[in-house]
Amino acid sequence: MDKDKMAQDFQDYMLGVFPTPSVWLERGEGVHVWDSDGNKYLDFLAGIAVCSTGHCHNKVTSSLAGQVATLMHCSNLYGIPNEVELARDLCMRTGYGKAFFCNSGAEANEASIKLARKWAHEQGKQHVDIITAQNSFHGRTLVTVTATGQPKYQKGFGPRPAGFHYAPLNDIEALKEAVGPKTAAVMLEPIQGEGGVKPARDDYLRTARDLCDDHGALLIFDEIQTGMGRTGKFFAHEHAGVRPDIVTLAKALGSGFPVGAMLSTNEVAKVFGPGDHGSTFGGNPMACAAALATLEVMDEEHLIDNAREMGDYLFMGLSRLQEGAGMGIIKEVRGKGLLIGVELASNVAIKLKEEAQARGLLIGNIGKNVLRIAPPLIIDTSHVDEALDILGQACKAL
Ligand SMILES: *Cc1c(COP(=O)(O)O)cnc(C)c1O
């Protein structure tokens, strides 16, 4: 591959919303990916918390390949057996009542906001407001970017949809002030992903639940990044013992095949009837084949337990690094399971990420001073040791 030509074409023909890449990935297998020059990388970002079963897990690829050769699409005018099977599986394992499938995280959140508004409307209440957290991230559609509590994503897109309000994360008093008789729903990430891997405190989530109950509002948890076992439980909210009325999933659900889902209690779900919502591709046979195979791999390989164990092991190693080669560079290590944020003492996140990349380790940066580490859930201690070794070298190179 001619990388210069590819970069030129990228600039000439791609909408300029992404920076021109320096690495072009061609192939993935397990926890590794290879670029167009044949360089091998240990992938500790996993397509931003998507490839949880690793790259091209043979269970997922064979299930998908079989489906592709059998039936790729038929629309929701006809029954899709594996869509029903996926809905049943997700409801059985989580205790929710109904599932709706779509193609992305933003669409799952969009569905949840529509459902919450319709639910409030059906109660005969004038509840329309959606309260989200400052610094949150909920997607890029006009509604979900409005739900996103970060002005930098919203600038220039006005007028924005009405009825969205923001409260600072983990500030219980501010939440009490924000939630009131006009609130339709409170929408939160149990751990803010794009916001810098910032966990919501358990008592904050419990307060959100109580406030919603007091005011007849719904609680929505966006588990698009934290769900599917990444934090060491199927849903991150299980750690806090707080159950929302609606929960959204996407990223890791299809191991890389695009699929999103909204799960809700039966009581809330019943306000949606035929025609109230829909999607051409949502829940299509390929997406469902990928998601069912992903869940099967998660069970067979005990990936949730592994996420917890490897998360602890990685966390310990990063804390050691903070005292060693990363002294003065690493300020704080936070997160849960295999969703870890490393806050740096200065704006060296991009430099550190590049130093790691040059040594064969892929990690992410959030802004200028946070690293995001989100490896596939299939990693073992040898992968963690290798990643820590490279990170140590990268710190020394700074
Ligand atoms: C990635 C993400 C989204 C958006 O998902 P898309 O599939 O990009 O639309 C929404 N919420 C959270 C928490 C995310 O991490």
The ligand as a Gaussian input file, in Angstrom:
#p B3LYP/6-31G(d) Opt

LIG

0 1
 C      -19.532000       5.701000      21.867000
 C      -20.592000       6.191000      22.769000
 C      -21.823000       6.675000      22.283000
 C      -22.108000       6.834000      20.807000
 O      -22.093000       5.634000      20.132000
 P      -22.051000       5.649000      18.521000
 O      -22.143000       4.195000      18.161000
 O      -20.780000       6.291000      18.125000
 O      -23.236000       6.424000      18.064000
 C      -22.779000       7.052000      23.194000
 N      -22.559000       6.971000      24.514000
 C      -21.406000       6.513000      25.025000
 C      -21.221000       6.422000      26.495000
 C      -20.376000       6.117000      24.169000
 O      -19.215000       5.697000      24.677000

